[in-house]
Amino acid sequence: MWDVVVGVNAVLSTAIVAIAATYAARQVKEARHSRAIATLLSIHGEYQSPELSRVRRRLQCDQLGDLRALIPEDRERLGNLLQKLELLAFLVNRDLVDTDDVVALFPGIPLTFSKARPYVEMRRQVHPDYARQTERLVLKYDRDVSAH
């Protein structure tokens, strides 16, 4: 009789530990996702700033002129925009934020990067890895669109 009680106790204890571990794992996953979303929303707010919105709009409408011969102010603004994209790309490429979330919040990244390509290529003459993370992110957009 005592052996049955000990056996039932062991089974119940194992079940409770398994349930607690599963719950804890879910809590950790939800906390990680919440932090990732908070990070994305913060970056999105910066990305939507008047300065970055203006340079992005001018870039996408071909109003910046020759990207290899920008005036200093436009070069700085475009550099800031590309740095923001590189940060996003870094987070995605390190699996710190979800690709689908970035695609949903930043749908224009492939167009922006495509339009900035001449500037990126010019910068790569001095810094060969310039905007490489963003380039990898754009490839993920292409796969994401193909998958849906």
C-alpha positions as CSV (number, residue, x, y, z in Angstrom):
1,M,0.0,0.0,0.0
2,W,2.8,2.4,0.9
3,D,4.5,1.7,-2.4
4,V,1.3,2.8,-4.3
5,V,1.2,6.0,-2.3
6,V,4.9,6.7,-3.0
7,G,4.3,5.9,-6.7
8,V,1.3,8.1,-7.0
9,N,3.1,10.9,-5.2
10,A,6.1,10.6,-7.6
11,V,3.8,10.7,-10.6
12,L,1.9,13.8,-9.3
13,S,5.2,15.5,-8.4
14,T,6.6,14.9,-11.9
15,A,3.4,16.2,-13.5
16,I,3.4,19.3,-11.3
17,V,7.1,20.0,-12.2
18,A,6.3,19.5,-15.9
19,I,3.3,21.8,-15.8
20,A,5.4,24.4,-13.9
21,A,8.2,24.2,-16.4
22,T,5.9,24.5,-19.3
23,Y,4.2,27.5,-17.7
24,A,7.6,29.1,-17.0
25,A,8.8,28.5,-20.6
26,R,5.7,30.2,-21.9
27,Q,6.2,33.1,-19.6
28,V,9.8,33.5,-20.8
29,K,8.7,33.3,-24.4
30,E,6.0,35.9,-23.9
31,A,8.4,38.2,-22.1
32,R,10.9,37.9,-24.9
33,H,8.2,38.7,-27.5
34,S,7.0,41.7,-25.5
35,R,10.6,43.1,-25.3
36,A,11.0,42.5,-29.0
37,I,7.8,44.3,-29.8
38,A,8.7,47.2,-27.5
39,T,12.1,47.5,-29.2
40,L,10.4,47.4,-32.7
41,L,7.9,50.1,-31.7
42,S,10.7,52.3,-30.4
43,I,12.7,51.9,-33.6
44,H,9.5,52.5,-35.6
45,G,8.9,55.7,-33.8
46,E,12.4,56.9,-34.7
47,Y,11.9,55.6,-38.3
48,Q,8.8,57.7,-38.6
49,S,10.5,60.9,-37.3
50,P,10.0,63.9,-39.6
51,E,13.7,63.9,-40.7
52,L,13.8,60.2,-41.6
53,S,10.3,60.3,-43.2
54,R,11.4,63.2,-45.3
55,V,14.6,61.6,-46.5
56,R,12.9,58.3,-47.1
57,R,10.1,60.0,-49.2
58,R,12.7,62.0,-51.2
59,L,14.7,58.9,-51.8
60,Q,11.8,56.8,-52.9
61,C,10.6,59.6,-55.2
62,D,14.1,60.1,-56.7
63,Q,14.3,63.6,-55.4
64,L,17.7,63.4,-53.8
65,G,19.6,63.5,-57.1
66,D,22.8,61.7,-57.6
67,L,23.3,59.7,-54.4
68,R,27.1,59.6,-55.0
69,A,27.2,63.4,-54.8
70,L,24.9,64.4,-52.0
71,I,25.1,67.6,-50.1
72,P,26.4,67.0,-46.6
73,E,23.0,67.4,-44.9
74,D,21.4,64.8,-47.2
75,R,24.3,62.5,-46.9
76,E,24.0,62.6,-43.1
77,R,20.2,62.1,-43.3
78,L,20.5,59.2,-45.7
79,G,23.3,57.7,-43.5
80,N,21.0,58.0,-40.5
81,L,18.2,56.2,-42.3
82,L,20.4,53.4,-43.5
83,Q,21.8,53.0,-39.9
84,K,18.3,52.6,-38.6
85,L,17.7,49.9,-41.3
86,E,21.0,48.2,-40.3
87,L,19.9,48.1,-36.7
88,L,16.6,46.5,-37.6
89,A,18.4,44.0,-39.9
90,F,20.9,43.2,-37.2
91,L,18.0,42.4,-34.8
92,V,16.3,40.2,-37.3
93,N,19.4,38.4,-38.5
94,R,20.3,37.6,-34.8
95,D,16.7,36.3,-34.2
96,L,16.2,39.0,-31.6
97,V,13.0,40.1,-33.3
98,D,10.6,38.2,-35.6
99,T,11.0,38.8,-39.3
100,D,7.2,38.8,-39.8
101,D,6.9,41.6,-37.3
102,V,9.5,43.7,-39.1
103,V,7.9,43.0,-42.5
104,A,4.5,44.1,-41.0
105,L,5.9,47.3,-39.4
106,F,8.4,48.3,-42.1
107,P,7.0,47.1,-45.4
108,G,9.0,49.7,-47.4
109,I,12.5,48.5,-46.5
110,P,13.2,46.7,-49.9
111,L,12.2,49.7,-51.9
112,T,14.2,52.1,-49.7
113,F,17.2,49.8,-49.9
114,S,16.9,49.5,-53.6
115,K,16.7,53.2,-54.1
116,A,19.7,53.7,-51.8
117,R,21.8,51.1,-53.7
118,P,24.1,53.6,-55.5
119,Y,24.9,55.3,-52.2
120,V,25.5,51.9,-50.5
121,E,27.8,50.8,-53.4
122,M,29.8,54.0,-53.0
123,R,30.2,53.5,-49.3
124,R,31.3,49.9,-49.8
125,Q,34.3,51.1,-51.8
126,V,35.7,52.3,-48.4
127,H,33.7,50.0,-46.0
128,P,33.1,46.6,-47.8
129,D,30.5,45.5,-45.3
130,Y,28.4,48.6,-45.3
131,A,24.7,47.8,-45.1
132,R,25.3,44.0,-45.4
133,Q,22.8,43.2,-42.6
134,T,20.2,45.2,-44.4
135,E,20.9,43.4,-47.7
136,R,20.4,40.1,-45.9
137,L,17.1,41.4,-44.4
138,V,15.9,42.4,-47.9
139,L,16.5,38.9,-49.1
140,K,14.3,37.7,-46.2
141,Y,11.5,40.0,-47.4
142,D,11.8,38.4,-50.9
143,R,11.4,34.9,-49.3
144,D,8.6,36.0,-47.0
145,V,6.6,37.4,-50.0
146,S,7.2,34.2,-52.0
147,A,6.0,32.1,-49.1
148,H,2.7,33.9,-48.7
